[in-house]
Amino acid sequence: MRLLLVEDDRALGQGIRVALGAEGYTLDWLQDGLSARHALNSESFDLLLLDLGLPRLDGLALLQQLRADQQDLPVLILTARDGTADRIAGLDAGADDYLIKPFDVDELKARVRALLRRSQGRAQPLLEHAGVSLDPATQQVSYQGQPVVVTPMEYQLLHQLMARPGKVVTRERLSRALYGWQDRVESNTLEVLIHNLRKKLFTELIRTVRGVGYVVELKP
């Protein structure tokens, strides 16, 4: 999952990047609202973590522009503005959730998981398919009840595919989910990750759609 953090506090931004990066998320970080506006217009993200007190373009104005453009990206506001009127303004502008600074990092992780789950139309936290179980809260994968050790990138790739069973996920979308701006992407990385997942789980779980991408089959 690829997240965009817009936060001008360097210490807090770095702390969030480390915390969510350790959860396997791909996180891009910007420090002003105008740069975020350009990024949201040109790139795809799964969730926006948005501070309100931003330079160049206020976070609330950015959110209002995002919703005016009919973008339904989930938005979690992170702010020190703790007044009731501020929370109402943020939610009415189109935010999906609101977290007051300072906050506990475990609560941040839980809210991110909940918003991503909701955006995918799922009520249950576990992803289960053809004997494979994936738990976003613990990042544990099992097959037929037995734990399977996967790398963070293998986990994220499997998460992307299992969240959309029966639907082809393009190579472009997978690459965007796995890599941030600062990452160097090798040409055969996806093929290597898919090969490893098939070996650790079972070959028929993931089918290659040549020239397009990959799909988790509904009927293994």
C-alpha positions as CSV (number, residue, x, y, z in Angstrom):
1,M,0.0,0.0,0.0
2,R,1.3,3.4,-1.0
3,L,0.6,6.3,1.4
4,L,1.2,10.0,1.1
5,L,2.2,11.9,4.3
6,V,1.9,15.7,4.2
7,E,3.5,17.1,7.4
8,D,5.9,20.0,7.9
9,D,7.2,19.0,11.3
10,R,10.4,17.2,10.3
11,A,10.8,15.2,13.5
12,L,7.2,14.0,13.5
13,G,7.3,13.3,9.7
14,Q,10.5,11.2,10.1
15,G,9.0,9.3,13.1
16,I,5.8,8.5,11.1
17,R,7.8,7.4,8.1
18,V,9.9,5.0,10.2
19,A,6.9,3.7,12.0
20,L,4.7,3.0,8.9
21,G,7.7,1.9,6.9
22,A,8.3,-0.8,9.5
23,E,4.8,-2.0,8.8
24,G,5.6,-2.5,5.2
25,Y,3.9,0.5,3.8
26,T,5.4,2.5,1.0
27,L,5.3,6.1,2.3
28,D,6.1,9.3,0.4
29,W,6.5,12.4,2.5
30,L,6.0,16.0,1.5
31,Q,6.2,19.1,3.7
32,D,3.8,21.7,2.1
33,G,0.3,21.7,0.7
34,L,1.1,22.9,-2.8
35,S,3.6,20.1,-3.5
36,A,1.1,17.6,-2.2
37,R,-1.5,19.1,-4.5
38,H,0.7,18.5,-7.5
39,A,1.6,14.9,-6.3
40,L,-2.1,14.0,-5.8
41,N,-2.9,15.2,-9.4
42,S,-0.1,13.2,-11.0
43,E,0.3,10.0,-8.9
44,S,-1.9,7.4,-7.2
45,F,-2.0,6.7,-3.5
46,D,-4.0,4.4,-1.2
47,L,-4.3,6.8,1.7
48,L,-3.5,10.5,2.6
49,L,-2.1,11.4,6.0
50,L,-2.7,15.2,6.2
51,D,-1.6,17.9,8.6
52,L,-3.7,21.0,8.6
53,G,-1.2,23.7,9.4
54,L,0.9,23.5,6.2
55,P,2.9,26.2,4.4
56,R,2.0,27.3,0.8
57,L,-1.4,25.7,0.9
58,D,-3.4,24.9,4.1
59,G,-4.3,21.3,4.7
60,L,-8.0,22.1,4.9
61,A,-7.9,23.9,1.6
62,L,-6.0,21.0,0.1
63,L,-8.7,18.6,1.3
64,Q,-11.5,20.7,-0.1
65,Q,-9.8,20.9,-3.5
66,L,-9.3,17.1,-3.4
67,R,-13.0,16.4,-2.8
68,A,-14.0,19.1,-5.3
69,D,-12.0,17.1,-7.9
70,Q,-14.1,14.0,-7.0
71,Q,-11.1,12.1,-5.6
72,D,-12.3,9.5,-3.1
73,L,-8.9,8.9,-1.6
74,P,-9.2,8.0,2.1
75,V,-7.9,10.9,4.2
76,L,-6.7,10.8,7.8
77,I,-6.1,14.3,9.4
78,L,-3.2,14.6,11.8
79,T,-3.3,17.9,13.6
80,A,-2.8,19.7,16.9
81,R,-6.1,21.6,16.3
82,D,-8.2,19.8,18.9
83,G,-11.2,22.1,19.1
84,T,-14.6,20.7,18.3
85,A,-15.1,23.2,15.5
86,D,-11.8,22.2,13.9
87,R,-12.8,18.5,14.0
88,I,-16.2,19.3,12.5
89,A,-14.6,21.5,9.8
90,G,-12.2,18.7,8.8
91,L,-14.8,16.0,8.7
92,D,-17.2,18.2,6.8
93,A,-14.5,19.0,4.3
94,G,-14.2,15.3,3.5
95,A,-11.8,13.7,5.9
96,D,-12.5,10.1,6.8
97,D,-10.9,10.2,10.2
98,Y,-9.2,12.7,12.6
99,L,-6.2,12.1,15.0
100,I,-5.1,14.7,17.5
101,K,-1.4,15.3,18.1
102,P,0.4,14.0,20.1
103,F,-0.9,10.5,19.3
104,D,0.2,7.0,20.1
105,V,1.9,5.4,17.1
106,D,0.0,2.1,17.6
107,E,-3.3,4.0,17.3
108,L,-2.1,5.6,14.1
109,K,-1.3,2.2,12.7
110,A,-4.7,0.9,13.7
111,R,-6.5,3.8,12.1
112,V,-4.5,3.4,8.9
113,R,-5.5,-0.3,8.7
114,A,-9.1,0.5,9.4
115,L,-9.3,3.2,6.6
116,L,-7.6,1.0,4.1
117,R,-9.9,-1.9,5.0
118,R,-12.9,0.3,4.6
119,S,-11.7,1.7,1.3
120,Q,-11.5,-1.8,0.0
121,G,-15.1,-2.6,1.1
122,R,-14.1,-5.1,3.7
123,A,-15.5,-5.4,7.2
124,Q,-13.2,-8.2,8.4
125,P,-9.5,-7.5,9.1
126,L,-8.3,-10.9,7.8
127,L,-7.8,-11.6,4.1
128,E,-8.5,-15.2,3.4
129,H,-8.5,-17.1,0.1
130,A,-7.9,-20.7,-1.0
131,G,-6.3,-21.6,2.4
132,V,-4.1,-18.5,2.5
133,S,-4.7,-16.1,5.4
134,L,-3.2,-12.6,5.7
135,D,-3.5,-10.5,8.8
136,P,-2.8,-6.8,8.2
137,A,-2.6,-6.1,12.0
138,T,0.3,-8.5,12.5
139,Q,1.5,-8.9,8.9
140,Q,1.4,-12.6,9.4
141,V,0.7,-15.0,6.5
142,S,-0.4,-18.6,6.8
143,Y,-1.3,-21.4,4.5
144,Q,-3.6,-24.2,5.6
145,G,-3.1,-23.0,9.2
146,Q,0.7,-23.1,9.0
147,P,2.7,-19.8,9.3
148,V,4.6,-18.8,6.2
149,V,7.6,-16.5,6.4
150,V,7.5,-13.7,3.8
151,T,9.6,-10.6,3.3
152,P,7.9,-7.1,3.7
153,M,7.8,-6.6,0.0
154,E,6.3,-10.1,-0.6
155,Y,3.7,-9.3,2.1
156,Q,2.7,-6.0,0.4
157,L,2.5,-7.6,-3.0
158,L,0.3,-10.5,-1.7
159,H,-1.8,-7.9,0.2
160,Q,-2.4,-6.0,-3.0
161,L,-3.5,-9.2,-4.9
162,M,-5.6,-10.8,-2.1
163,A,-7.5,-7.6,-1.5
164,R,-8.8,-7.9,-5.1
165,P,-9.5,-11.6,-5.7
166,G,-10.5,-12.4,-9.3
167,K,-9.4,-9.0,-10.5
168,V,-6.3,-8.3,-12.5
169,V,-3.9,-5.9,-10.8
170,T,-1.7,-4.2,-13.3
171,R,2.1,-4.2,-13.1
172,E,2.0,-0.4,-12.9
173,R,-0.4,-0.4,-9.9
174,L,1.7,-3.0,-8.1
175,S,4.9,-1.0,-8.8
176,R,3.3,2.2,-7.4
177,A,2.2,0.3,-4.3
178,L,5.6,-1.2,-3.6
179,Y,8.0,1.7,-4.4
180,G,8.2,5.3,-3.3
181,W,10.0,8.2,-5.1
182,Q,13.3,7.4,-3.5
183,D,13.4,3.7,-4.3
184,R,15.3,2.2,-7.2
185,V,13.2,-0.4,-9.1
186,E,14.9,-3.3,-10.9
187,S,13.1,-4.4,-14.0
188,N,12.5,-8.0,-12.9
189,T,11.6,-7.3,-9.2
190,L,7.9,-8.1,-9.6
191,E,8.7,-11.4,-11.3
192,V,11.1,-12.4,-8.5
193,L,8.5,-11.6,-5.8
194,I,5.8,-13.5,-7.6
195,H,8.1,-16.5,-8.0
196,N,8.9,-16.4,-4.3
197,L,5.2,-16.2,-3.3
198,R,4.3,-19.1,-5.5
199,K,7.1,-21.2,-4.1
200,K,6.2,-20.4,-0.5
201,L,2.4,-20.9,-1.0
202,F,1.3,-22.7,-4.1
203,T,1.9,-22.1,-7.8
204,E,-1.7,-21.8,-8.9
205,L,-2.6,-19.0,-6.4
206,I,-1.3,-16.2,-8.6
207,R,-1.8,-16.2,-12.4
208,T,0.1,-14.1,-14.8
209,V,-1.9,-12.1,-17.3
210,R,0.7,-11.5,-19.9
211,G,1.3,-7.8,-20.8
212,V,-1.0,-6.7,-18.0
213,G,-0.3,-7.9,-14.5
214,Y,-1.3,-10.6,-12.0
215,V,-4.5,-12.0,-10.5
216,V,-5.3,-14.2,-7.5
217,E,-7.6,-16.8,-8.9
218,L,-11.0,-17.3,-7.5
219,K,-10.7,-21.0,-8.1
220,P,-7.3,-22.3,-7.4
